[in-house]
Amino acid sequence: MRAAIYESFKGPIAVREVPDPVPREDGVVIRVKASGLCRSDWAGWMGHDPDVRLPHVPGHELAGVIEEVGSKVRKFHPGERVTVPFSVGCGECGPCSEGHSNICDNYFQPGFTAWGSFAEYVAIRYADFNMVSLPDAIDYASAAILGCRFATAWRAVVVQGNLKPGQWLAVHGCGGVGLSAIMIAKALGARVLAIDLEPAKLRLAVSVGAEKFLTGNREDLSQAVSLLTGGGAHVSIDAVGGAESCRNSINSLRKRGRHVQVGLFNGDEARDSVPLDLLVSRELEIVGSHGMPANTYGEILRLLAARKIDPSRLIGDRIPLTEVPNALRDMSEFKGVGMTVVDRF
């Protein structure tokens, strides 16, 4: 099969022939029809993810058709249209048994712990516990971006953020996760304030549901958020992943507000301090959010079927597999608006 592969961190990325995957007894092989290009793929290529072993094929947001199944798979069969969350749970550990397979003790992640979906085929473990059947009405590109950024935003907004209708959500960073969070919050009847440095991203944020917006480089950001939301956000999300965006998110909360950390930190910032004085004086909550369990996909699929959300509106570029090397390298400069999806293999 053809795949985008690199043999050194920050090194050349090439599209070439590699061996076809073989399913594990508990897994499947999927013929990839679409795969989202996410900044986490860039982080893996940069050497920021300890799970990545070289040589490596990235890609973790995917949808396609089951090509082959392992001997112990009972619920799925060749020819079925499917997607899968990027964090695949074993189904047997403590977190999985409690309904939190997104933080499984024995997790499998295509594009990180194993070769991923920037390829014609990808192998997935723990299939019976994690595969999600796709209705015919949902196209592959829309289904692919559910796997990481949209599903991550759903859990951040609905579960970890516990956002209610009429409340204000502040979204710091209007990339894939941020835009998804805006669309989800709007569909749930919340009010949204979008924050980003790029005017084009803010325009897209408004088009998918943001009621108000701010540029993120202003010195009075927290005061501006407070003014626009009548006292501060009820829930605020850092969808960037950085010391400054995290602090800005916390500072923008009203009393008893909730900060949800979604963006990943790298290097020394991963242990950076937060404004603990505000945490106490305002009785704030700080929670993390990582992916989404497969068993909660039904809620998203129902909203899709009811046309209350449309992830396809978040897609910026559709590219062939041959363009993955350039697109992955360009993520060093935060280029592009909306999500990039590989849909030609």
N, C-alpha and C positions, 0 to 999 in steps of 0.2 A: 504494500500500500504506500501511498505518498503521505508524507507528514512533514511538518515544520519542526526542526530539531536543532538543538545547540549542544556543543560538547564542552563549553567552558562558560562560566559566568561572565556576563558582559561581552561575550565573544560573538563570532558570526552565527547567524541563524540561517539555515538552509532548508529548502524544500526538496526532499529527495526520497527515494525508495527505502523503506525499512521493512522488517518482517511484520506480517499480519499478526494481530493479537490472538490469543487462544483463551477461551473462557475458563475461569476457575470452576470447580464443581458447584459453587454457590453463586456463580456469576453469569453474566451475559456479555456478548459482543454486540455492539450497536454500530450500524452503518450511519455515520454522522451526516445529517442533513443541514444543520446549522450549529454554529458555535460562536458565542459572544467573546469579544476581546476585552478583558477586564484588567484594571491596573494591578490586580494581584498576580496576573501572568507576568507583567513587567517586573514586579517585585521578586518573583521567583527567578527570572533571568538575571536580575541584578545580584542574586546570591543572598537575598534577605530571608528566605524561607529554609529552615533547617531540614525539612522533609525532602527537598529536591536532591536527587542523585543523578550524576552525569553519566552518559549523555541523556538528554531529556527532551520530551515532547510536551509542551505546555497546552493549556486549554482546559477549562473546567465548567463552562456554561454550555450545555449541549442539549440537543434534541435530535431524534432520528428514528430508525427502524431497527428492531431487534433482528440480528442476522443469525445468531447462534446462541444456544443456552447450555449451561452446565448441567451435569447429571442430577443435581439435587434441586434444581429450580422447578417449582410446581405452578406458580401463579402466572408466569409469562411464557410466551411462545414466539417463535420466529414470525416476522411479518407485522408485529404489533408496533404502533406508533407510541413512543415513550419519551419522557424526560426524566431527570433525576437531580436532586439537590447536590450542590458541590461537596457538602460534607456528608458522607455516607456512613450511617451507623451500623454497628454489628447486629443490633437487635437483642443482645443478651446481657450487656453490662448494666450497671446501676443507672446511669443517665438514660440509656435507651428504654429500660423497663419503666422509667418514670415519665416517659414521653418526650425526652430531650435528646433525641438521637443526633441533633446538630452539634452536641458537645460529647459525643461518644468517646469512651476510653480507648477503643480500638478502631478509631475512625479510618476510613479509606477516602482519599480525595484524588479524583482524576486530575492530572496536571500538576500534582504535588507529590503524593506518596507513590504515584505510578504515572505512566505515560498518559497524556491527556487527549483532548478532542480536536486539536489542530492537525487532524489526520482523517483519512477516509474511514477508519474504524477505531473504536475505543472499547476497551474491556472494563467492565464495572463489577465490583464484588457486591455481596449481600443483596442480590437482586430482589428476592421476594419481599424483603423488608423495606426497600427503598424506591423501586421503580414506580413511576407515575404514568398511568395510561393517559394518552392525549385524545380528547374528542376531535373528530374530523374537522370541526369548525375552527380549531386553533392552528395557525400556521406554525411551521417549524422555527422560524426566526423569533417570533413572539415567545414561543415556548422555551427557546434556548436561554433568553435573557431572564426568565423566571428563576433559573437555577442558582444564581448567585445574587446579583444586585437587586432584582425585584423582590425575591423571597427574603433576602436579608433586610430590605427596607420594610417589608410587611411585618416581620417579627419585631423590628425596632420600633415601629409606630404602634402596632396593635397590641403586642404582648408585653414587651419590655417597657415601652413608653406609656401604655395604657391610655392612649389619647381618646378623648371623648368628643362627641359632636359639640360644636360651638367653641371648643377650646382653641387656643393659638399654638401652632407648631412653628418653631423657628428651625430652618434647615440651613446649616452652614456647609456650603459646597454643593453646587448643582451639577455634579457628574452623574453617573448612572444610578448610584444609590440615592443621592439627593433628589433627583428628578422622580425616581420611583416613589420615594417617600411623599413627595408633593402630590402626585397623582392619587396615591392611596388615601392620604389624609383628606383630600378634597372629596373623594368618593364616600368617605365615612362621615362627611358633614362637618369637618373641622375647618378652621381658618389657617392659612399658611403664609408665612413670611419667608421669602427666599433670600439668601445671602451668598454672593459670589463676587469674584474680581472681574469676570468677563461679561460685558454687556450682552453678547450673543447667548450665553448660557442663561442669563436672567430673563431674556426675552422668551426663550423656550420654557423656562420655569413658569412664567406667567401664562403661557399658552396651555400648559397642562394642569393649571390649578392654583398657582400662587396668587394670593390676593394683593400682596404688597411685596416690595423687594428693596434691598439695600446693597450697596457695594461694600465689600468686606474690608477695604483698607482705610476706612475712616476712623479717626481717633475716638470719636464719641459713639462707637458702635452700640455698646450696651445701652446707653441713654436713648439712642435712636430706636432701638428695639422696644424699649419700655414705652416710649411715646407712641409708637405705631400700634402697639398691642394693648395699650391701656394698663400698663403696669408690669409688663414682661411676659415672656412665653410660659405657657403651662408645661410644655414639653419642648426640649431643644435637642437637636441631633448634630453631632459632629460627623459629617460624612466625608471629611477630608483625611483626618488622621495626622495631627500635628499639635505641638504644645500650644501654639497661638490659637488655632481654631477650637481646641478643647476648652481653653480658658474663656474665649469669647462666648462659647456656647453656655458655659456655666454662669458667666457674668450676665447673660441676657435673660436669665430665668426670674420669674416672680417668686415670691415666698412660697415655699412648699412645692416648687417646681421640680421637674425631673429631667436630668441630662442623660442622654443615651449615647454611648460611645460606639460608633460603628467603624469609622475609618481606622486603619491599622497604623501603628507607629513603627518607625524604624530607628535603629541605632540608639543613641543616648536618650532620645525623646521618649522611648518606650518606658522609661522610669522617671519621667518628668513630674514635678509636683503640680497639684491643682490648688485652687484657692480655698483652702480648708476653712478659713475664717467665714466665708460665705456659706459653706456647707452647714456650719453650726448656726450662724445668726439667722439664716433664712430657712432653716430646716429643709435643705435640699436633699434630693436623692440622686445618686450617680450609679448607673447600671451599664453593663456591657451588652452587646448583642452580636451573635455570631451565627449567620445562616438561618435555616429553618428546617424543622423535621418534615420528612416526606408525608407523614400522616395528616398534616395540616394544609396540604396543597388544595384540598377540596374547596376551602373558602375562597382562594384566589380564582380557581376555575369557575366557581359560581358567579363571581363578579364579572369575569370575562364573558361568560355566556349571557349575562344580563346587560352587557355592553356598558357597564358602569366604569370599567377601566379598559384601557387599550394600550398595552405595552409597545405595540408597533409604532406608536407616535414618538417613542423615546429613541428609536433607531435613527442614527445619523447617517452612517455609511454602511453599505453592503459590499463586501470585497471577496475576491477569490482567495483560495489558500495561498497562492503564489505571492500575495501582497502582505501576508502575515509578518514576514521579517521587517519590512519597512514600518508597518503599523505598530509593531511592538516597540521598535526603537523610538518612534515618534512620541511614545508615552512619556519619555523622559522630560518632554517639554509641555505636557498637558495640552497637546494639540487636539482639535476637533470639538464638535458640539454634539451631544447625544451619544448613544452607544454604537459601537462598530460591531457588525456581525459578519462572520464568514459564512457564506451560503453557496459557494461553488467549490467543489473538491476535485 
